[in-house]
C-alpha cells in the first residue's frame, strides 16, 4: 500500500487505515523505532505482573485472601525447636 506523508501541525505523518489498525490490534499507542531504514510500529509491551499489586490489595480489602488449602504442618515439625 502506498500512502502520502501529510502535514500535521508542525510535524508530518501518515494516516493508518482503520482496518489495518484492527488487524494488528493497535488502539491508543504504539512503540515506534527505526530498523534497517524502516519505521516499525509495535504493540506496547505489557510489563510483567502489571496491576498485580492493586489486584492483591483489592482482594485483601474484600477479605477474600484466605488460604485455599488451609494450614498444614510438615510431618517432622514437632521435633524442631526454635
N, CA, C and O atoms as a DFTB+ gen file, in Angstrom:
328 C
 N C O
     1  1       0.844      -1.163       0.000
     2  2       0.000       0.000       0.000
     3  2       0.893       1.230       0.000
     4  3       1.866       1.307       0.751
     5  1       0.565       2.157      -0.820
     6  2       1.308       3.404      -0.887
     7  2       0.423       4.500      -0.304
     8  3      -0.780       4.540      -0.561
     9  1       1.022       5.385       0.479
    10  2       0.279       6.495       1.070
    11  2       1.152       7.740       1.032
    12  3       2.349       7.662       0.756
    13  1       0.551       8.873       1.310
    14  2       1.306      10.124       1.263
    15  2       1.657      10.589       2.667
    16  3       0.958      10.286       3.634
    17  1       2.748      11.325       2.759
    18  2       3.139      11.956       4.016
    19  2       2.420      13.292       4.063
    20  3       2.514      14.088       3.129
    21  1       1.702      13.535       5.148
    22  2       0.885      14.741       5.274
    23  2       1.409      15.634       6.384
    24  3       2.028      15.177       7.345
    25  1       1.146      16.897       6.222
    26  2       1.493      17.868       7.256
    27  2       0.455      17.763       8.375
    28  3      -0.749      17.776       8.116
    29  1       0.929      17.659       9.622
    30  2       0.068      17.566      10.805
    31  2       0.614      18.543      11.836
    32  3       1.500      18.199      12.618
    33  1       0.084      19.760      11.834
    34  2       0.608      20.795      12.715
    35  2       2.024      21.133      12.298
    36  3       2.275      21.422      11.128
    37  1       2.960      21.099      13.249
    38  2       4.365      21.365      12.946
    39  2       5.119      20.094      12.553
    40  3       6.329      20.131      12.328
    41  1       4.409      18.982      12.473
    42  2       5.038      17.695      12.156
    43  2       4.491      17.171      10.832
    44  3       3.709      17.833      10.151
    45  1       4.921      15.982      10.498
    46  2       4.389      15.284       9.340
    47  2       4.051      13.870       9.759
    48  3       4.628      13.342      10.710
    49  1       3.119      13.257       9.054
    50  2       2.740      11.904       9.412
    51  2       1.973      11.231       8.307
    52  3       1.710      11.814       7.255
    53  1       1.617       9.988       8.566
    54  2       0.791       9.219       7.638
    55  2      -0.435       8.732       8.391
    56  3      -0.385       8.508       9.600
    57  1      -1.526       8.572       7.675
    58  2      -2.741       8.019       8.268
    59  2      -2.733       6.513       8.061
    60  3      -2.472       6.030       6.959
    61  1      -3.018       5.781       9.115
    62  2      -3.078       4.325       9.027
    63  2      -4.553       3.950       8.955
    64  3      -5.314       4.289       9.861
    65  1      -4.971       3.262       7.906
    66  2      -6.384       2.897       7.775
    67  2      -6.871       2.052       8.951
    68  3      -6.136       1.215       9.474
    69  1      -8.119       2.283       9.357
    70  2      -8.715       1.594      10.497
    71  2      -8.654       0.068      10.371
    72  3      -8.367      -0.601      11.364
    73  1      -8.915      -0.510       9.184
    74  2      -8.827      -1.978       9.088
    75  2      -7.441      -2.523       9.404
    76  3      -7.318      -3.611       9.966
    77  1      -6.407      -1.784       9.052
    78  2      -5.040      -2.237       9.364
    79  2      -4.806      -2.172      10.867
    80  3      -4.225      -3.093      11.441
    81  1      -5.250      -1.095      11.512
    82  2      -5.105      -0.993      12.965
    83  2      -5.847      -2.131      13.659
    84  3      -5.338      -2.728      14.607
    85  1      -7.056      -2.425      13.178
    86  2      -7.842      -3.508      13.775
    87  2      -7.167      -4.861      13.567
    88  3      -7.135      -5.686      14.480
    89  1      -6.635      -5.088      12.384
    90  2      -5.969      -6.352      12.076
    91  2      -4.771      -6.581      12.995
    92  3      -4.496      -7.714      13.390
    93  1      -4.063      -5.511      13.332
    94  2      -2.879      -5.615      14.184
    95  2      -3.202      -5.498      15.668
    96  3      -2.346      -5.755      16.514
    97  1      -4.432      -5.112      15.986
    98  2      -4.814      -4.945      17.387
    99  2      -4.220      -3.702      18.020
   100  3      -4.023      -3.657      19.235
   101  1      -3.929      -2.683      17.205
   102  2      -3.375      -1.427      17.725
   103  2      -4.523      -0.501      18.092
   104  3      -5.487      -0.371      17.338
   105  1      -4.420       0.149      19.262
   106  2      -5.506       1.009      19.713
   107  2      -5.026       2.427      19.987
   108  3      -5.054       3.271      19.092
   109  1      -4.588       2.699      21.206
   110  2      -4.285       4.070      21.615
   111  2      -2.832       4.473      21.430
   112  3      -2.546       5.642      21.173
   113  1      -1.916       3.535      21.556
   114  2      -0.498       3.884      21.449
   115  2       0.286       2.728      20.843
   116  3      -0.155       1.578      20.845
   117  1       1.456       3.066      20.328
   118  2       2.348       2.071      19.728
   119  2       3.772       2.374      20.155
   120  3       4.084       3.487      20.578
   121  1       4.627       1.376      20.038
   122  2       6.062       1.589      20.170
   123  2       6.596       1.758      18.757
   124  3       6.265       0.975      17.866
   125  1       7.429       2.785      18.549
   126  2       7.942       3.073      17.215
   127  2       9.459       3.124      17.265
   128  3      10.045       3.718      18.170
   129  1      10.095       2.486      16.269
   130  2      11.546       2.538      16.156
   131  2      11.938       2.384      14.698
   132  3      11.131       1.980      13.861
   133  1      13.180       2.710      14.411
   134  2      13.708       2.575      13.060
   135  2      14.576       1.329      13.023
   136  3      15.474       1.163      13.848
   137  1      14.303       0.452      12.058
   138  2      15.095      -0.768      11.869
   139  2      15.423      -0.894      10.385
   140  3      14.523      -1.010       9.553
   141  1      16.702      -0.870      10.060
   142  2      17.134      -1.066       8.679
   143  2      16.364      -0.181       7.691
   144  3      15.761      -0.679       6.740
   145  1      16.391       1.098       7.921
   146  2      15.739       2.071       7.036
   147  2      14.220       1.888       6.952
   148  3      13.614       2.267       5.950
   149  1      13.597       1.313       7.986
   150  2      12.146       1.155       8.011
   151  2      11.616       1.624       9.354
   152  3      12.263       1.444      10.386
   153  1      10.436       2.227       9.335
   154  2       9.766       2.590      10.584
   155  2       8.933       1.390      11.001
   156  3       8.100       0.910      10.232
   157  1       9.153       0.905      12.215
   158  2       8.455      -0.271      12.723
   159  2       7.550       0.162      13.871
   160  3       8.006       0.789      14.827
   161  1       6.267      -0.174      13.770
   162  2       5.300       0.091      14.831
   163  2       4.940      -1.236      15.473
   164  3       4.667      -2.215      14.779
   165  1       4.940      -1.271      16.805
   166  2       4.598      -2.488      17.545
   167  2       3.633      -2.153      18.669
   168  3       3.566      -1.019      19.143
   169  1       2.879      -3.184      19.087
   170  2       2.043      -3.040      20.272
   171  2       2.959      -2.793      21.461
   172  3       4.013      -3.419      21.566
   173  1       2.574      -1.891      22.358
   174  2       3.390      -1.687      23.565
   175  2       3.442      -2.974      24.384
   176  3       2.435      -3.664      24.542
   177  1       4.612      -3.281      24.896
   178  2       4.785      -4.461      25.730
   179  2       4.190      -4.201      27.102
   180  3       4.458      -3.173      27.723
   181  1       3.391      -5.128      27.561
   182  2       2.872      -5.023      28.920
   183  2       3.963      -5.474      29.872
   184  3       4.664      -6.454      29.618
   185  1       4.095      -4.761      30.950
   186  2       5.086      -5.145      31.943
   187  2       4.594      -6.387      32.676
   188  3       3.406      -6.522      32.969
   189  1       5.518      -7.283      32.965
   190  2       5.167      -8.494      33.697
   191  2       4.551      -8.129      35.038
   192  3       5.060      -7.271      35.760
   193  1       3.483      -8.772      35.350
   194  2       2.778      -8.603      36.628
   195  2       2.197      -7.196      36.809
   196  3       1.948      -6.770      37.937
   197  1       1.984      -6.490      35.724
   198  2       1.412      -5.146      35.813
   199  2       0.009      -5.240      36.402
   200  3      -0.820      -6.012      35.922
   201  1      -0.254      -4.457      37.437
   202  2      -1.567      -4.427      38.070
   203  2      -1.757      -5.451      39.172
   204  3      -2.788      -5.446      39.844
   205  1      -0.783      -6.331      39.374
   206  2      -0.930      -7.362      40.399
   207  2      -1.014      -6.764      41.795
   208  3      -1.776      -7.254      42.628
   209  1      -0.252      -5.724      42.064
   210  2      -0.245      -5.118      43.391
   211  2      -1.631      -4.583      43.745
   212  3      -2.136      -4.830      44.840
   213  1      -2.237      -3.855      42.819
   214  2      -3.560      -3.289      43.056
   215  2      -4.603      -4.403      43.215
   216  3      -5.497      -4.308      44.057
   217  1      -4.481      -5.447      42.407
   218  2      -5.425      -6.558      42.499
   219  2      -5.294      -7.272      43.846
   220  3      -6.299      -7.661      44.442
   221  1      -4.067      -7.445      44.324
   222  2      -3.848      -8.091      45.621
   223  2      -4.443      -7.273      46.754
   224  3      -5.054      -7.823      47.670
   225  1      -4.263      -5.955      46.691
   226  2      -4.837      -5.082      47.714
   227  2      -6.355      -5.156      47.709
   228  3      -6.977      -5.177      48.772
   229  1      -6.958      -5.195      46.530
   230  2      -8.414      -5.269      46.424
   231  2      -8.937      -6.584      46.997
   232  3      -9.976      -6.609      47.657
   233  1      -8.214      -7.677      46.741
   234  2      -8.613      -8.980      47.282
   235  2      -8.518      -8.966      48.801
   236  3      -9.417      -9.462      49.480
   237  1      -7.434      -8.403      49.346
   238  2      -7.257      -8.336      50.799
   239  2      -8.339      -7.467      51.434
   240  3      -8.892      -7.827      52.473
   241  1      -8.643      -6.325      50.814
   242  2      -9.677      -5.439      51.356
   243  2     -11.049      -6.094      51.342
   244  3     -11.884      -5.804      52.199
   245  1     -11.286      -6.971      50.381
   246  2     -12.560      -7.680      50.295
   247  2     -12.605      -8.865      51.259
   248  3     -13.641      -9.513      51.403
   249  1     -11.474      -9.149      51.919
   250  2     -11.419     -10.271      52.861
   251  2     -11.401     -11.623      52.166
   252  3     -11.737     -12.640      52.773
   253  1     -11.015     -11.639      50.918
   254  2     -11.039     -12.872      50.140
   255  2      -9.627     -13.408      49.914
   256  3      -9.341     -13.985      48.865
   257  1      -8.741     -13.217      50.902
   258  2      -7.355     -13.650      50.742
   259  2      -6.980     -14.788      51.684
   260  3      -5.823     -14.916      52.085
   261  1      -7.965     -15.612      52.033
   262  2      -7.693     -16.754      52.901
   263  2      -6.932     -17.829      52.158
   264  3      -6.915     -17.852      50.928
   265  1      -6.300     -18.722      52.906
   266  2      -5.558     -19.819      52.294
   267  2      -6.523     -20.778      51.605
   268  3      -7.585     -21.089      52.144
   269  1      -6.165     -21.232      50.453
   270  2      -7.021     -22.138      49.698
   271  2      -7.028     -23.524      50.339
   272  3      -8.079     -24.155      50.443
   273  1      -5.864     -23.994      50.766
   274  2      -5.759     -25.346      51.324
   275  2      -5.691     -25.346      52.846
   276  3      -5.616     -26.413      53.455
   277  1      -5.714     -24.192      53.464
   278  2      -5.603     -24.145      54.910
   279  2      -4.182     -24.392      55.381
   280  3      -3.274     -24.601      54.577
   281  1      -3.999     -24.365      56.714
   282  2      -2.683     -24.619      57.297
   283  2      -2.467     -26.121      57.406
   284  3      -3.378     -26.857      57.785
   285  1      -1.284     -26.569      57.080
   286  2      -0.945     -27.966      57.322
   287  2       0.545     -28.038      57.624
   288  3       1.358     -27.520      56.858
   289  1       0.911     -28.676      58.732
   290  2       2.319     -28.759      59.122
   291  2       3.033     -29.877      58.364
   292  3       2.408     -30.775      57.799
   293  1       4.340     -29.791      58.372
   294  2       5.143     -30.893      57.855
   295  2       5.206     -31.977      58.915
   296  3       5.094     -31.678      60.104
   297  1       5.380     -33.218      58.517
   298  2       5.350     -34.354      59.438
   299  2       6.379     -34.223      60.557
   300  3       6.100     -34.648      61.678
   301  1       7.538     -33.664      60.305
   302  2       8.603     -33.618      61.309
   303  2       8.686     -32.281      62.037
   304  3       9.660     -32.039      62.749
   305  1       7.711     -31.420      61.885
   306  2       7.772     -30.104      62.536
   307  2       7.795     -30.185      64.049
   308  3       8.406     -29.326      64.686
   309  1       7.171     -31.157      64.644
   310  2       7.103     -31.259      66.093
   311  2       8.485     -31.461      66.722
   312  3       8.703     -31.081      67.873
   313  1       9.396     -32.043      65.991
   314  2      10.735     -32.318      66.510
   315  2      11.643     -31.087      66.466
   316  3      12.717     -31.103      67.066
   317  1      11.246     -30.047      65.786
   318  2      12.080     -28.848      65.660
   319  2      11.929     -27.963      66.893
   320  3      10.834     -27.827      67.439
   321  1      13.020     -27.374      67.319
   322  2      12.945     -26.409      68.421
   323  2      13.490     -25.084      67.910
   324  3      14.509     -25.054      67.221
   325  1      12.825     -24.003      68.239
   326  2      13.201     -22.676      67.749
   327  2      13.760     -21.855      68.852
   328  3      14.135     -20.703      68.635
